[in-house]
């Protein structure tokens, strides 16, 4: 039986269906879903920061509709 030091990290899971998990591949594939989620999180965070700064698109639209 092989022993490992506590500082040894496990090998990184680099493959998903035989392809690199972080590869930017074009088309309908699992990697596209990962990138879509990452970019959506960045966009959501950017909108939250924009809203906190006082430039809310949703608030402006609701303000215009209320007239």
N, CA, C and O atoms as a CHARMM CRD file, in Angstrom:
* protein
*
  268
    1    1 UNK  N      0.84100  -1.17700   0.00000 PROA 1      0.00000
    2    1 UNK  CA     0.00000   0.00000   0.00000 PROA 1      0.00000
    3    1 UNK  C      0.88800   1.24200   0.00000 PROA 1      0.00000
    4    1 UNK  O      1.89400   1.31500   0.70500 PROA 1      0.00000
    5    2 UNK  N      0.48200   2.21100  -0.81000 PROA 2      0.00000
    6    2 UNK  CA     1.26200   3.42000  -0.96600 PROA 2      0.00000
    7    2 UNK  C      0.73800   4.48700   0.00600 PROA 2      0.00000
    8    2 UNK  O     -0.47000   4.69500   0.12200 PROA 2      0.00000
    9    3 UNK  N      1.64400   5.14200   0.68700 PROA 3      0.00000
   10    3 UNK  CA     1.22900   6.20800   1.59800 PROA 3      0.00000
   11    3 UNK  C      1.56100   7.54800   0.97500 PROA 3      0.00000
   12    3 UNK  O      2.51300   7.68400   0.20600 PROA 3      0.00000
   13    4 UNK  N      0.74900   8.53700   1.32900 PROA 4      0.00000
   14    4 UNK  CA     0.96300   9.88200   0.80400 PROA 4      0.00000
   15    4 UNK  C      1.17500  10.84400   1.95900 PROA 4      0.00000
   16    4 UNK  O      0.58700  10.69100   3.02900 PROA 4      0.00000
   17    5 UNK  N      2.00800  11.81900   1.73100 PROA 5      0.00000
   18    5 UNK  CA     2.18000  12.87900   2.72300 PROA 5      0.00000
   19    5 UNK  C      0.91900  13.72900   2.78000 PROA 5      0.00000
   20    5 UNK  O      0.17800  13.80600   1.80000 PROA 5      0.00000
   21    6 UNK  N      0.67500  14.36000   3.90800 PROA 6      0.00000
   22    6 UNK  CA    -0.51100  15.18800   4.03600 PROA 6      0.00000
   23    6 UNK  C     -0.44200  16.43800   3.15800 PROA 6      0.00000
   24    6 UNK  O     -1.47000  17.06200   2.89400 PROA 6      0.00000
   25    7 UNK  N      0.75200  16.80600   2.70600 PROA 7      0.00000
   26    7 UNK  CA     0.88200  17.98600   1.85400 PROA 7      0.00000
   27    7 UNK  C      0.71500  17.65900   0.37900 PROA 7      0.00000
   28    7 UNK  O      0.60100  18.56600  -0.44500 PROA 7      0.00000
   29    8 UNK  N      0.69800  16.38000   0.03400 PROA 8      0.00000
   30    8 UNK  CA     0.49400  16.00800  -1.36400 PROA 8      0.00000
   31    8 UNK  C     -0.96200  16.24800  -1.74500 PROA 8      0.00000
   32    8 UNK  O     -1.88400  15.77500  -1.08100 PROA 8      0.00000
   33    9 UNK  N     -1.14300  16.98600  -2.81800 PROA 9      0.00000
   34    9 UNK  CA    -2.49900  17.24000  -3.29200 PROA 9      0.00000
   35    9 UNK  C     -2.91500  16.13600  -4.25600 PROA 9      0.00000
   36    9 UNK  O     -2.07000  15.56300  -4.94400 PROA 9      0.00000
   37   10 UNK  N     -4.19800  15.83500  -4.31100 PROA 10     0.00000
   38   10 UNK  CA    -4.64900  14.81800  -5.25700 PROA 10     0.00000
   39   10 UNK  C     -4.47300  15.31500  -6.68900 PROA 10     0.00000
   40   10 UNK  O     -4.43600  16.52200  -6.92400 PROA 10     0.00000
   41   11 UNK  N     -4.36500  14.41300  -7.62700 PROA 11     0.00000
   42   11 UNK  CA    -4.22200  14.85400  -9.01600 PROA 11     0.00000
   43   11 UNK  C     -5.47100  15.59300  -9.46900 PROA 11     0.00000
   44   11 UNK  O     -6.58600  15.23000  -9.09500 PROA 11     0.00000
   45   12 UNK  N     -5.28200  16.61700 -10.26600 PROA 12     0.00000
   46   12 UNK  CA    -6.40000  17.42900 -10.73800 PROA 12     0.00000
   47   12 UNK  C     -7.16200  16.65800 -11.80300 PROA 12     0.00000
   48   12 UNK  O     -6.56900  16.05400 -12.69700 PROA 12     0.00000
   49   13 UNK  N     -8.47000  16.68800 -11.69700 PROA 13     0.00000
   50   13 UNK  CA    -9.31400  16.02900 -12.70500 PROA 13     0.00000
   51   13 UNK  C     -9.34000  16.91400 -13.94300 PROA 13     0.00000
   52   13 UNK  O    -10.13300  17.85200 -14.02400 PROA 13     0.00000
   53   14 UNK  N     -8.48900  16.61900 -14.88900 PROA 14     0.00000
   54   14 UNK  CA    -8.36700  17.47400 -16.07500 PROA 14     0.00000
   55   14 UNK  C     -9.23700  17.01300 -17.22800 PROA 14     0.00000
   56   14 UNK  O     -9.35200  17.72000 -18.23000 PROA 14     0.00000
   57   15 UNK  N     -9.84300  15.86700 -17.11400 PROA 15     0.00000
   58   15 UNK  CA   -10.57600  15.38400 -18.26800 PROA 15     0.00000
   59   15 UNK  C    -12.03400  15.16200 -17.94300 PROA 15     0.00000
   60   15 UNK  O    -12.39000  14.70400 -16.85700 PROA 15     0.00000
   61   16 UNK  N    -12.86800  15.49500 -18.90700 PROA 16     0.00000
   62   16 UNK  CA   -14.30000  15.25600 -18.82600 PROA 16     0.00000
   63   16 UNK  C    -14.70900  14.80300 -20.21100 PROA 16     0.00000
   64   16 UNK  O    -14.65900  15.58600 -21.16000 PROA 16     0.00000
   65   17 UNK  N    -15.10300  13.58000 -20.33800 PROA 17     0.00000
   66   17 UNK  CA   -15.39300  12.97700 -21.64600 PROA 17     0.00000
   67   17 UNK  C    -14.17600  13.03600 -22.56200 PROA 17     0.00000
   68   17 UNK  O    -14.30700  13.20900 -23.77300 PROA 17     0.00000
   69   18 UNK  N    -13.00000  12.89200 -21.97700 PROA 18     0.00000
   70   18 UNK  CA   -11.78600  12.85000 -22.78700 PROA 18     0.00000
   71   18 UNK  C    -11.25800  14.19900 -23.19900 PROA 18     0.00000
   72   18 UNK  O    -10.28800  14.26100 -23.95400 PROA 18     0.00000
   73   19 UNK  N    -11.85100  15.28700 -22.73700 PROA 19     0.00000
   74   19 UNK  CA   -11.40100  16.62800 -23.12200 PROA 19     0.00000
   75   19 UNK  C    -11.02600  17.41200 -21.88300 PROA 19     0.00000
   76   19 UNK  O    -11.52000  17.13300 -20.79100 PROA 19     0.00000
   77   20 UNK  N    -10.16100  18.38400 -22.04700 PROA 20     0.00000
   78   20 UNK  CA    -9.76700  19.24400 -20.92900 PROA 20     0.00000
   79   20 UNK  C    -10.98400  20.02000 -20.43900 PROA 20     0.00000
   80   20 UNK  O    -11.72100  20.60100 -21.23500 PROA 20     0.00000
   81   21 UNK  N    -11.18600  20.02500 -19.13700 PROA 21     0.00000
   82   21 UNK  CA   -12.37600  20.63000 -18.55000 PROA 21     0.00000
   83   21 UNK  C    -12.42000  22.13700 -18.75100 PROA 21     0.00000
   84   21 UNK  O    -13.50700  22.70500 -18.86000 PROA 21     0.00000
   85   22 UNK  N    -11.28500  22.79100 -18.80300 PROA 22     0.00000
   86   22 UNK  CA   -11.24700  24.24400 -18.94400 PROA 22     0.00000
   87   22 UNK  C    -10.97600  24.71000 -20.36700 PROA 22     0.00000
   88   22 UNK  O    -10.80300  25.90700 -20.59900 PROA 22     0.00000
   89   23 UNK  N    -10.93500  23.80100 -21.30700 PROA 23     0.00000
   90   23 UNK  CA   -10.69000  24.18400 -22.69500 PROA 23     0.00000
   91   23 UNK  C    -11.87400  24.98800 -23.21200 PROA 23     0.00000
   92   23 UNK  O    -13.02500  24.67500 -22.90800 PROA 23     0.00000
   93   24 UNK  N    -11.58700  26.02700 -23.99600 PROA 24     0.00000
   94   24 UNK  CA   -12.64100  26.83600 -24.58600 PROA 24     0.00000
   95   24 UNK  C    -12.97600  26.22300 -25.94000 PROA 24     0.00000
   96   24 UNK  O    -12.37300  26.56700 -26.95700 PROA 24     0.00000
   97   25 UNK  N    -13.94800  25.31000 -25.94100 PROA 25     0.00000
   98   25 UNK  CA   -14.34400  24.61400 -27.15600 PROA 25     0.00000
   99   25 UNK  C    -15.64000  25.20500 -27.68400 PROA 25     0.00000
  100   25 UNK  O    -16.52400  25.56900 -26.90900 PROA 25     0.00000
  101   26 UNK  N    -15.75200  25.29800 -28.98900 PROA 26     0.00000
  102   26 UNK  CA   -16.95000  25.85600 -29.60800 PROA 26     0.00000
  103   26 UNK  C    -17.98600  24.76200 -29.81700 PROA 26     0.00000
  104   26 UNK  O    -17.63800  23.63800 -30.18000 PROA 26     0.00000
  105   27 UNK  N    -19.23700  25.07600 -29.59500 PROA 27     0.00000
  106   27 UNK  CA   -20.31900  24.12700 -29.85500 PROA 27     0.00000
  107   27 UNK  C    -21.02200  23.68700 -28.59000 PROA 27     0.00000
  108   27 UNK  O    -20.76400  24.21000 -27.50600 PROA 27     0.00000
  109   28 UNK  N    -21.92000  22.71300 -28.74000 PROA 28     0.00000
  110   28 UNK  CA   -22.69100  22.17900 -27.61500 PROA 28     0.00000
  111   28 UNK  C    -21.88300  21.09100 -26.93500 PROA 28     0.00000
  112   28 UNK  O    -21.82300  19.96500 -27.42800 PROA 28     0.00000
  113   29 UNK  N    -21.26600  21.40900 -25.81700 PROA 29     0.00000
  114   29 UNK  CA   -20.46500  20.44100 -25.08800 PROA 29     0.00000
  115   29 UNK  C    -20.44000  20.82700 -23.61000 PROA 29     0.00000
  116   29 UNK  O    -20.82400  21.94300 -23.26200 PROA 29     0.00000
  117   30 UNK  N    -19.99800  19.93000 -22.74500 PROA 30     0.00000
  118   30 UNK  CA   -19.96500  20.24100 -21.30700 PROA 30     0.00000
  119   30 UNK  C    -19.07800  21.44000 -20.96500 PROA 30     0.00000
  120   30 UNK  O    -19.36400  22.16700 -20.01400 PROA 30     0.00000
  121   31 UNK  N    -18.02300  21.64900 -21.71900 PROA 31     0.00000
  122   31 UNK  CA   -17.14500  22.78100 -21.45100 PROA 31     0.00000
  123   31 UNK  C    -17.87200  24.09900 -21.69300 PROA 31     0.00000
  124   31 UNK  O    -17.62400  25.08200 -20.99400 PROA 31     0.00000
  125   32 UNK  N    -18.76700  24.12600 -22.67800 PROA 32     0.00000
  126   32 UNK  CA   -19.52900  25.34100 -22.95100 PROA 32     0.00000
  127   32 UNK  C    -20.42300  25.69300 -21.76800 PROA 32     0.00000
  128   32 UNK  O    -20.60600  26.87100 -21.46100 PROA 32     0.00000
  129   33 UNK  N    -20.97200  24.70300 -21.11200 PROA 33     0.00000
  130   33 UNK  CA   -21.81000  24.95500 -19.93400 PROA 33     0.00000
  131   33 UNK  C    -20.98100  25.53300 -18.79000 PROA 33     0.00000
  132   33 UNK  O    -21.44700  26.41600 -18.07100 PROA 33     0.00000
  133   34 UNK  N    -19.75700  25.04000 -18.61900 PROA 34     0.00000
  134   34 UNK  CA   -18.88800  25.59600 -17.57700 PROA 34     0.00000
  135   34 UNK  C    -18.57100  27.05700 -17.86100 PROA 34     0.00000
  136   34 UNK  O    -18.65700  27.90100 -16.96900 PROA 34     0.00000
  137   35 UNK  N    -18.20300  27.35600 -19.10700 PROA 35     0.00000
  138   35 UNK  CA   -17.87700  28.73200 -19.46300 PROA 35     0.00000
  139   35 UNK  C    -19.10400  29.62700 -19.38800 PROA 35     0.00000
  140   35 UNK  O    -18.99900  30.78200 -18.97500 PROA 35     0.00000
  141   36 UNK  N    -20.26600  29.11400 -19.78000 PROA 36     0.00000
  142   36 UNK  CA   -21.49900  29.88700 -19.70500 PROA 36     0.00000
  143   36 UNK  C    -21.78600  30.25600 -18.25100 PROA 36     0.00000
  144   36 UNK  O    -22.15500  31.39700 -17.97100 PROA 36     0.00000
  145   37 UNK  N    -21.62600  29.32900 -17.33600 PROA 37     0.00000
  146   37 UNK  CA   -21.85100  29.59900 -15.92900 PROA 37     0.00000
  147   37 UNK  C    -20.87000  30.60600 -15.37800 PROA 37     0.00000
  148   37 UNK  O    -21.25200  31.49000 -14.61100 PROA 37     0.00000
  149   38 UNK  N    -19.62000  30.48700 -15.75300 PROA 38     0.00000
  150   38 UNK  CA   -18.59600  31.41700 -15.27600 PROA 38     0.00000
  151   38 UNK  C    -18.87700  32.83800 -15.75300 PROA 38     0.00000
  152   38 UNK  O    -18.80300  33.79000 -14.97600 PROA 38     0.00000
  153   39 UNK  N    -19.19900  32.96900 -17.03100 PROA 39     0.00000
  154   39 UNK  CA   -19.47300  34.29400 -17.57700 PROA 39     0.00000
  155   39 UNK  C    -20.76400  34.87500 -17.00400 PROA 39     0.00000
  156   39 UNK  O    -20.86500  36.08600 -16.81100 PROA 39     0.00000
  157   40 UNK  N    -21.75000  34.02200 -16.73200 PROA 40     0.00000
  158   40 UNK  CA   -22.98200  34.49800 -16.11100 PROA 40     0.00000
  159   40 UNK  C    -22.71100  35.01300 -14.70300 PROA 40     0.00000
  160   40 UNK  O    -23.27900  36.02700 -14.29800 PROA 40     0.00000
  161   41 UNK  N    -21.85200  34.33000 -13.95200 PROA 41     0.00000
  162   41 UNK  CA   -21.51200  34.80000 -12.60500 PROA 41     0.00000
  163   41 UNK  C    -20.80200  36.14700 -12.65500 PROA 41     0.00000
  164   41 UNK  O    -21.06800  37.02100 -11.82900 PROA 41     0.00000
  165   42 UNK  N    -19.90500  36.31900 -13.61300 PROA 42     0.00000
  166   42 UNK  CA   -19.20300  37.59700 -13.76600 PROA 42     0.00000
  167   42 UNK  C    -20.20400  38.69700 -14.12000 PROA 42     0.00000
  168   42 UNK  O    -20.13700  39.79700 -13.57100 PROA 42     0.00000
  169   43 UNK  N    -21.12600  38.40600 -15.02700 PROA 43     0.00000
  170   43 UNK  CA   -22.13100  39.39200 -15.41300 PROA 43     0.00000
  171   43 UNK  C    -23.05300  39.75800 -14.26900 PROA 43     0.00000
  172   43 UNK  O    -23.38400  40.93100 -14.09400 PROA 43     0.00000
  173   44 UNK  N    -23.47300  38.77900 -13.49000 PROA 44     0.00000
  174   44 UNK  CA   -24.34300  39.03800 -12.35800 PROA 44     0.00000
  175   44 UNK  C    -23.63000  39.90400 -11.32000 PROA 44     0.00000
  176   44 UNK  O    -24.21900  40.84300 -10.78400 PROA 44     0.00000
  177   45 UNK  N    -22.38400  39.59700 -11.04000 PROA 45     0.00000
  178   45 UNK  CA   -21.61300  40.39400 -10.09500 PROA 45     0.00000
  179   45 UNK  C    -21.42300  41.81800 -10.61800 PROA 45     0.00000
  180   45 UNK  O    -21.53000  42.77800  -9.85500 PROA 45     0.00000
  181   46 UNK  N    -21.14300  41.95800 -11.90600 PROA 46     0.00000
  182   46 UNK  CA   -20.96900  43.28800 -12.49300 PROA 46     0.00000
  183   46 UNK  C    -22.25400  44.09300 -12.37300 PROA 46     0.00000
  184   46 UNK  O    -22.20700  45.28600 -12.07400 PROA 46     0.00000
  185   47 UNK  N    -23.40700  43.45700 -12.60300 PROA 47     0.00000
  186   47 UNK  CA   -24.67400  44.17900 -12.47700 PROA 47     0.00000
  187   47 UNK  C    -24.93200  44.57000 -11.02200 PROA 47     0.00000
  188   47 UNK  O    -25.40800  45.67600 -10.76200 PROA 47     0.00000
  189   48 UNK  N    -24.62800  43.68900 -10.07200 PROA 48     0.00000
  190   48 UNK  CA   -24.82000  44.03600  -8.66600 PROA 48     0.00000
  191   48 UNK  C    -23.96400  45.23700  -8.26900 PROA 48     0.00000
  192   48 UNK  O    -24.43600  46.13400  -7.57000 PROA 48     0.00000
  193   49 UNK  N    -22.71200  45.25500  -8.71300 PROA 49     0.00000
  194   49 UNK  CA   -21.84200  46.38700  -8.41400 PROA 49     0.00000
  195   49 UNK  C    -22.35400  47.66100  -9.08100 PROA 49     0.00000
  196   49 UNK  O    -22.28700  48.73600  -8.48600 PROA 49     0.00000
  197   50 UNK  N    -22.85700  47.55600 -10.29400 PROA 50     0.00000
  198   50 UNK  CA   -23.42300  48.68500 -11.02200 PROA 50     0.00000
  199   50 UNK  C    -24.65500  49.20600 -10.28500 PROA 50     0.00000
  200   50 UNK  O    -24.85900  50.41600 -10.19200 PROA 50     0.00000
  201   51 UNK  N    -25.48200  48.28600  -9.75600 PROA 51     0.00000
  202   51 UNK  CA   -26.68700  48.65600  -9.02500 PROA 51     0.00000
  203   51 UNK  C    -26.33200  49.33300  -7.69700 PROA 51     0.00000
  204   51 UNK  O    -26.97100  50.31400  -7.31500 PROA 51     0.00000
  205   52 UNK  N    -25.33700  48.82800  -7.00300 PROA 52     0.00000
  206   52 UNK  CA   -24.90500  49.42300  -5.74100 PROA 52     0.00000
  207   52 UNK  C    -24.37700  50.84300  -5.97800 PROA 52     0.00000
  208   52 UNK  O    -24.54000  51.72100  -5.13100 PROA 52     0.00000
  209   53 UNK  N    -23.74900  51.05700  -7.12600 PROA 53     0.00000
  210   53 UNK  CA   -23.21600  52.37900  -7.45200 PROA 53     0.00000
  211   53 UNK  C    -24.32700  53.37700  -7.77900 PROA 53     0.00000
  212   53 UNK  O    -24.06300  54.57300  -7.90300 PROA 53     0.00000
  213   54 UNK  N    -25.57400  52.89500  -7.92200 PROA 54     0.00000
  214   54 UNK  CA   -26.69800  53.79600  -8.16500 PROA 54     0.00000
  215   54 UNK  C    -27.18200  53.84400  -9.59100 PROA 54     0.00000
  216   54 UNK  O    -28.07300  54.63400  -9.90400 PROA 54     0.00000
  217   55 UNK  N    -26.63500  53.03700 -10.46100 PROA 55     0.00000
  218   55 UNK  CA   -27.04400  53.02100 -11.86000 PROA 55     0.00000
  219   55 UNK  C    -27.88100  51.78200 -12.14700 PROA 55     0.00000
  220   55 UNK  O    -27.43200  50.87100 -12.84300 PROA 55     0.00000
  221   56 UNK  N    -29.09100  51.75000 -11.61200 PROA 56     0.00000
  222   56 UNK  CA   -29.91700  50.55400 -11.73400 PROA 56     0.00000
  223   56 UNK  C    -30.82000  50.62800 -12.96200 PROA 56     0.00000
  224   56 UNK  O    -31.64800  51.53200 -13.06900 PROA 56     0.00000
  225   57 UNK  N    -30.67000  49.70600 -13.86300 PROA 57     0.00000
  226   57 UNK  CA   -31.51900  49.63400 -15.04800 PROA 57     0.00000
  227   57 UNK  C    -32.93400  49.23800 -14.64500 PROA 57     0.00000
  228   57 UNK  O    -33.90200  49.81500 -15.14200 PROA 57     0.00000
  229   58 UNK  N    -33.06300  48.27400 -13.76300 PROA 58     0.00000
  230   58 UNK  CA   -34.38100  47.80000 -13.34600 PROA 58     0.00000
  231   58 UNK  C    -35.14400  48.92200 -12.63800 PROA 58     0.00000
  232   58 UNK  O    -36.32600  49.12800 -12.91300 PROA 58     0.00000
  233   59 UNK  N    -34.48900  49.64300 -11.73800 PROA 59     0.00000
  234   59 UNK  CA   -35.13700  50.74900 -11.03900 PROA 59     0.00000
  235   59 UNK  C    -35.56200  51.84200 -12.01400 PROA 59     0.00000
  236   59 UNK  O    -36.64000  52.41800 -11.86200 PROA 59     0.00000
  237   60 UNK  N    -34.73500  52.13300 -13.00800 PROA 60     0.00000
  238   60 UNK  CA   -35.07900  53.15200 -13.99700 PROA 60     0.00000
  239   60 UNK  C    -36.29300  52.72500 -14.82400 PROA 60     0.00000
  240   60 UNK  O    -37.16800  53.54300 -15.10900 PROA 60     0.00000
  241   61 UNK  N    -36.34800  51.47100 -15.20300 PROA 61     0.00000
  242   61 UNK  CA   -37.48600  50.97700 -15.98600 PROA 61     0.00000
  243   61 UNK  C    -38.76300  51.02200 -15.15200 PROA 61     0.00000
  244   61 UNK  O    -39.80900  51.43900 -15.64800 PROA 61     0.00000
  245   62 UNK  N    -38.68800  50.59700 -13.89400 PROA 62     0.00000
  246   62 UNK  CA   -39.85700  50.64100 -13.03200 PROA 62     0.00000
  247   62 UNK  C    -40.28400  52.07900 -12.77200 PROA 62     0.00000
  248   62 UNK  O    -41.47900  52.34800 -12.64700 PROA 62     0.00000
  249   63 UNK  N    -39.36100  52.98600 -12.69000 PROA 63     0.00000
  250   63 UNK  CA   -39.67100  54.39700 -12.49600 PROA 63     0.00000
  251   63 UNK  C    -40.39900  54.95400 -13.71100 PROA 63     0.00000
  252   63 UNK  O    -41.34900  55.72300 -13.56300 PROA 63     0.00000
  253   64 UNK  N    -39.96700  54.57800 -14.90400 PROA 64     0.00000
  254   64 UNK  CA   -40.62300  55.05400 -16.12800 PROA 64     0.00000
  255   64 UNK  C    -42.01300  54.46600 -16.28100 PROA 64     0.00000
  256   64 UNK  O    -42.92400  55.14600 -16.75300 PROA 64     0.00000
  257   65 UNK  N    -42.18900  53.20500 -15.88600 PROA 65     0.00000
  258   65 UNK  CA   -43.47600  52.52900 -16.02900 PROA 65     0.00000
  259   65 UNK  C    -44.49700  53.09000 -15.04400 PROA 65     0.00000
  260   65 UNK  O    -45.69600  53.05900 -15.31800 PROA 65     0.00000
  261   66 UNK  N    -44.04100  53.60100 -13.90800 PROA 66     0.00000
  262   66 UNK  CA   -44.96100  54.06900 -12.87400 PROA 66     0.00000
  263   66 UNK  C    -45.65400  55.37700 -13.25400 PROA 66     0.00000
  264   66 UNK  O    -46.62900  55.74700 -12.60000 PROA 66     0.00000
  265   67 UNK  N    -45.19600  56.08500 -14.27400 PROA 67     0.00000
  266   67 UNK  CA   -45.85000  57.33700 -14.69000 PROA 67     0.00000
  267   67 UNK  C    -47.09800  57.07700 -15.46400 PROA 67     0.00000
  268   67 UNK  O    -47.76900  58.01800 -15.88800 PROA 67     0.00000
